[in-house]
Amino acid sequence: MAAAAAAVVESLAVPRRRPSFRMGSANVSAMAPVSSLPRRGGTALVPNFKGLRITRHQWRVASAAGAARAKIARRGMVVCEAQGTAVDVPDVTTSTWQSLVLDCKVPVLVEFWAPWCGPCRMMHPLIGKLAKAYEGKLKCLKLNTDENKDIATRYGIRSIPTILIFKNGEKKDAVIGAVPESTLVTCIENYVR
């Protein structure tokens, strides 16, 4: 059974009273007060969000900067819980490129990415999902272009995320940018049989 993983996404301070402002002749509430949020087991629930909850857990503080965050933590934090949703896609580097990509007997999907790239991080869960779905038929890897510039230059990577598909050591297809799952599946199906 997979253990539940919890990560703090962002601190959320919920106001005590209902601030309002005038828009024409109507009063519009900016935020609902804590008392109006539905409750379950003493925890206020954030409406319209699944997988999120507000926790009252007090986090231990190790620094002065952490002390400021701890004040918010005592009020409550929004926590995202996910079970078994992330698949870790292995990294490929310059030193492992030949053995993992070019000498591989099955088709290989390589995501060229960088840690600072937001669209790349959006693609990571999708690549993980495809790795799980095509296990044994397709190998999925990721290459950090900041750390492996020579490989990125060799294959003409000028924009990230770029996804290349290799078969029998040859580059067969390229998909540039953050694309929907259906686009990648269509490309993969051409080379996986």
N, C-alpha and C positions, 0 to 999 in steps of 0.2 A: 504494500500500500504506500503510495507516495505521500511524503510529508508535506504539510501545507507551508508555503513560503509567504512571508509577509514583508513588504517593503514600504517605507514611508514615501509617499509620492510628493506630497506638498502639505505644508501646515495650513490650517484653516481656522481663522478666528471668526466666531459667530457672535454677532452683536447681541447685547442684552435687550435693547429696546428697538423698536421699529422706526428706522429713519424714513422720512418721506419727503418728497419734493412736489412742487406744483407743475403740472404740464397742462397749460390751458386752464380749464376750470376743474379738472379731475385730479385727485390725489393718487399718486402712483407709489407703491411701496418698492423700495430698492431691494430689501431682503426680508425674508420671513423670520420672525423671532424664533429662538430655540424652542420655546414652549409650544409653538404650532407645528413643529416637526414631529412626525410619527415616531413612537418609541417602541423598542423591543428590548427587554432585559435591561433597562436602565440606560441604553445607548440610543442617542438620537440618530435617526437614519436620514441620509441625504436623499431626497426624492429624485426619481428618474435615473438613478445610477445603479447598475448591477455590478457586484463585485467590489463595491466600495462601502466602507463603514467608518464611523467616527469612533475612535478609541480614547479612553480616558487614561491609558497607560502613561506613567511618568517615566521618561527616559533619563538615564544617568548622564550627568554632564561632566566633561573632562576639561573644559576650557572656559574662558570668559565669554568668547563668542557663542559657545554652546549654552551659556547661562541665559542669553537673550532668547535663543530658540526654545529653551526649557520652559519659559513663561508661556509661550504659545502651546507647548506640548501639554502643560497642565490643563489648558482649556479644552483640548481635544485635537486629534489629528485625523485626517482622512487617510485610511490605509487601504491599499489594493491587495487583495488576496488572490493568488492564482495557484492552481494545482496541476502539475504536469503539463503546462502549456508551452514551456520553452524547450526547444531542442538546440543543443549547442552544436553549431556548425564548426568543424575543425578549421584551423588556420593553415595556409600554405605559405611558404616563404621561398626566397631565392634558392636556398640550399635543398629544399624538399620538392621544388617544382618538377624536376625531371621524373622522380619516382612516383609522386602522387598524381600528376596530371598527364604528362606525356607518355609514360609507360603503363598507364592504367588500362585494363582490359574492358572496362565498362565506360560509357560516356561520363564526362565530368562537367559539372556546372561550377564555374568560378565567379564569385561576386567580388568585384574590385570596389573597395570602400575605403573610408577614412573615419577616424573617431569623431571628427568635428562635423561630419556630414549628416544633417538631419534626415534627408530622404533615404540615406543608406541605412540608418537605424530603423526606419520604417520597413525596410525590406528584410531585415534580419529574421523576424518571426515568420515571414512568408517563405524564405529560403529554408528555414528549419522545418516548416510544415511539409515542403516539397521533399526534403531529405528523408523525412519519415515516410511519406507516401510512396516514394520510389526506391525505398531501401532494397539493396541488392541489384537494382537495375540502373541506378544513377548515383554517382558520388557527388555530393555537394561540398564545396570548400569556399573559403573567403580569403582574400588577399588584401592586406593593409597597404595601400599605395604609398603612404608616407614612409613606411619602413622598407618597401621593396620597389623602389622607383625604376630599377633596371627592367623588371618584368613588365611593369606598366608601360614603359617606353617601348619595349620590344613589340608589344601588341597594340600600340597606338591609342592607349587610354587617355582621353583628353577631358572626359566628363565622368563624374561618378554620381550615383552608382552605375556601373556597367557590368553586365552579366554576359560572360562568354561561355559557349558550350563547345567542348572538345570531344572528338571521337577518334580513336586510334592515333592519338598524338597530334591531330590537326584541328585547328580552329574551324568550327563549322558554322556557328551563328553568334550574333551579338544582339543584346537588348540594352538600350541606353535609357537611363532614367528610372524613376519609381513607377512601376507599371502594375496593373492588376494581376492577380493570380492566373486568370484565364489566358493572358498573353504569354506568360511563362510556360504554362501547361501546353499550349499550342506548339511552342518552340521545342519543348522537351519531347513531346510525342513524335516529332519527326525523326528523332535519333534513338529512341528507346523502343526496342522491339523484342 
